[in-house]
Amino acid sequence: MSPKHTTLRRALRRTTLVTTFAAAGLLTAAGSAFAHVTVHPDSYPKGATDGTLTFRVPNEEDNADTTQVQVFLPTDHPIPSVLVTPEPGWTAQVKTTKLKNPIKTDDGTLNEAVSQITWTKGKIEPGQYQDFSVAFGQLPDNTEQLAFKTLQTYSDGKVVRWIEEPKAGQAEPENPAPVLKLTKAADEAASSAPAAPKASSAAASDSTTRALGIAGLIAGVLGIGTAAIALYRSRSTRP
């Protein structure tokens, strides 16, 4: 076999190995991300109303079922009203708590809000996931994000605590809590947009242009008049 063919074979082997390792790394990263409890969608405008949040819970164990899921709603920035979507095979229990700072809504002042939702009597088998959905009345408008700490209990007694809040500029924690980003509301985004040029500035510029044009016209007329007078005088002085 020629040296050229040997070199080509070595290059192909290296390329195959690199591709295999890269694919394995991608699959590992994807599997790791999918193993987390997440909330969908992952963002809403501040103060959004009449929407739905879905908590996706995957089973990351090989020999145990997920038998209980507890989602804790934030009470420092509470969601005034929540309705749980029925999930076949599961029973939901909703717990409320008194608020330190009552919140005002269109329906009046609320002194308590939902703080915890627990799903039981169902199961998520290994290699599967379950979506748990809730409808909300209105999201808060005074924070940048909402963290929904979650406890996932397995049939063998293991409890995974998805309670660590990710922080900007830092690596993702081992057991991150589902986080909902709250973006600028429509009116807030509109108010922060660059202002259009003022009409008065454009009008002033237009007035200046017209004034200069009129001045030029007058100067031209005066020039013609002066030339005509000079011509008349030169003719009248001839013998």
C-alpha positions in Angstrom: 0.0 0.0 0.0 1.4 3.4 -1.0 2.3 6.0 1.7 -0.4 8.3 0.2 -3.2 5.7 0.8 -1.9 5.0 4.3 -2.0 8.7 5.2 -5.5 9.0 3.8 -6.8 6.0 5.9 -5.3 7.5 9.0 -7.0 10.9 8.3 -10.4 9.1 7.8 -10.0 7.2 11.1 -9.3 10.4 13.0 -12.2 12.1 11.4 -14.5 9.2 12.3 -13.3 9.2 15.9 -13.7 12.9 16.3 -17.3 12.8 14.8 -18.2 9.9 17.1 -17.0 11.7 20.3 -18.7 14.9 19.3 -22.0 13.1 18.7 -21.7 11.3 22.1 -21.1 14.7 23.7 -24.1 16.2 22.1 -26.3 13.3 23.2 -25.0 13.4 26.7 -25.7 17.2 26.9 -29.2 16.8 25.5 -30.0 13.9 27.9 -28.7 16.0 30.8 -30.9 19.0 29.8 -33.9 16.8 29.2 -33.6 15.2 32.7 -34.4 18.6 34.3 -37.9 19.6 35.3 -38.8 22.5 33.1 -41.6 25.0 32.6 -43.1 25.8 29.2 -43.2 28.4 27.7 -40.0 29.6 29.3 -41.0 33.3 29.1 -44.1 35.6 29.3 -44.5 39.4 29.3 -44.8 41.0 32.7 -48.4 41.2 33.9 -49.6 38.7 31.2 -53.1 37.5 31.8 -55.1 34.3 31.0 -52.2 32.1 30.1 -51.0 28.5 30.7 -47.9 27.1 32.3 -46.8 23.5 31.7 -44.4 21.7 34.0 -42.6 18.9 32.1 -41.3 16.2 34.5 -39.1 13.4 33.0 -38.2 10.2 34.8 -34.4 9.9 35.0 -34.3 6.6 37.0 -33.8 3.2 35.5 -35.7 1.1 38.0 -38.2 3.4 39.7 -41.4 5.3 38.8 -42.1 8.9 39.6 -45.1 8.8 41.9 -45.4 12.3 43.3 -44.6 15.8 42.0 -44.8 19.0 44.1 -44.5 22.4 42.6 -44.0 25.4 44.8 -45.3 28.8 43.5 -43.4 31.9 44.7 -45.2 33.9 47.4 -42.8 36.9 47.3 -44.2 37.6 43.8 -47.5 35.7 43.9 -49.8 34.6 41.1 -53.3 35.7 42.3 -55.3 32.8 40.8 -54.4 29.4 39.4 -56.6 26.6 38.0 -55.2 23.0 37.6 -55.7 21.1 34.4 -56.9 17.5 35.1 -54.3 14.9 34.2 -55.6 11.3 33.6 -54.5 9.0 36.4 -53.3 11.8 38.6 -54.9 13.7 41.6 -54.0 17.3 42.2 -54.1 19.0 45.6 -53.8 22.8 45.8 -52.5 24.5 48.9 -52.9 28.3 49.6 -51.1 30.5 52.0 -51.6 33.9 53.5 -49.6 36.7 51.9 -47.4 39.0 54.0 -48.2 41.8 51.5 -51.8 41.6 50.1 -52.1 42.3 46.4 -54.7 44.3 44.6 -56.5 42.9 41.5 -59.5 43.8 39.4 -61.6 41.6 41.6 -60.4 43.2 44.8 -57.6 42.8 47.4 -56.3 39.2 47.8 -54.8 38.1 51.2 -53.9 34.6 50.1 -52.6 32.9 46.9 -51.7 29.4 45.7 -48.3 28.3 47.1 -48.1 24.6 46.3 -49.6 22.1 43.9 -49.1 18.3 44.5 -49.8 15.6 42.0 -50.2 12.0 43.3 -51.7 8.6 42.6 -50.2 8.5 39.1 -46.8 7.3 37.8 -44.1 8.3 35.3 -42.3 5.2 34.2 -38.5 5.1 33.3 -37.8 6.7 29.9 -41.1 8.7 30.0 -42.2 12.1 31.0 -45.5 13.8 32.1 -46.8 17.3 31.5 -48.7 19.0 34.3 -50.5 22.2 33.2 -52.0 25.1 35.2 -53.9 28.1 34.0 -53.1 31.5 35.6 -55.2 34.7 35.9 -52.3 37.2 35.9 -48.6 37.2 36.3 -46.8 39.7 38.5 -45.2 42.8 36.8 -42.6 43.7 39.4 -40.0 41.0 38.9 -37.7 39.7 36.1 -38.4 36.0 36.7 -40.3 33.4 38.7 -38.7 30.2 40.1 -40.9 27.2 40.7 -39.1 24.9 43.1 -40.1 21.3 42.5 -39.8 18.0 44.5 -39.9 14.8 42.5 -40.5 11.6 44.5 -39.8 8.1 43.2 -41.3 4.7 44.1 -38.1 3.6 45.8 -38.3 6.6 48.2 -35.8 8.8 46.4 -36.6 12.5 46.3 -34.9 14.8 43.8 -35.1 18.5 44.8 -35.2 20.8 41.8 -34.8 23.9 43.9 -31.5 25.7 42.9 -32.1 29.0 41.1 -29.8 29.7 38.2 -27.8 32.9 38.4 -26.6 35.1 35.6 -23.0 34.6 34.6 -22.7 31.3 36.5 -22.8 27.7 35.4 -26.1 25.9 35.6 -26.6 24.3 39.0 -26.9 20.5 39.4 -30.6 20.6 40.3 -32.0 23.8 38.7 -35.5 24.9 39.5 -37.8 25.6 36.6 -37.6 29.3 35.8 -40.0 31.5 34.0 -38.5 34.7 32.5 -40.7 37.8 32.6 -40.0 40.1 29.6 -41.0 43.7 29.1 -44.7 44.3 28.7 -45.9 45.7 25.3 -46.5 49.2 26.7 -43.1 49.2 28.5 -41.3 48.1 25.4 -43.0 50.8 23.3 -42.1 53.5 25.9 -38.4 52.5 25.7 -38.2 52.7 21.9 -36.2 55.5 20.3 -38.2 58.7 19.8 -39.0 59.8 16.3 -37.5 63.2 15.1 -39.7 66.0 16.4 -41.9 67.7 13.8 -40.9 71.1 15.1 -37.3 70.5 14.1 -38.3 69.5 10.6 -40.6 72.5 10.3 -37.8 74.8 11.5 -35.5 73.3 8.9 -38.1 73.8 6.2 -38.7 77.4 7.2 -35.0 78.2 7.1 -34.7 76.7 3.6 -37.6 78.8 2.4 -36.1 82.0 3.9 -32.8 81.4 2.2 -34.6 80.8 -1.1 -36.6 84.1 -0.8 -33.5 86.0 0.1 -31.7 84.6 -3.0 -34.6 85.6 -5.2 -34.7 89.1 -3.9 -30.9 89.4 -4.4 -31.3 88.3 -8.0 -34.1 90.8 -8.6 -32.0 93.6 -7.1 -29.1 92.5 -9.3 -31.2 92.7 -12.5 -32.6 96.1 -11.5 -29.1 97.5 -10.9 -27.9 96.2 -14.2 -30.9 97.7 -16.0 -30.2 101.2 -14.4 -26.5 101.0 -15.4 -27.5 100.1 -19.0 -30.0 103.0 -19.2 -27.4 105.5 -17.8 -24.8 104.4 -20.3 -27.2 104.8 -23.2 -28.3 108.3 -22.1 -24.7 109.6 -21.9 -24.0 108.7 -25.5 -23.7 111.7 -28.0 
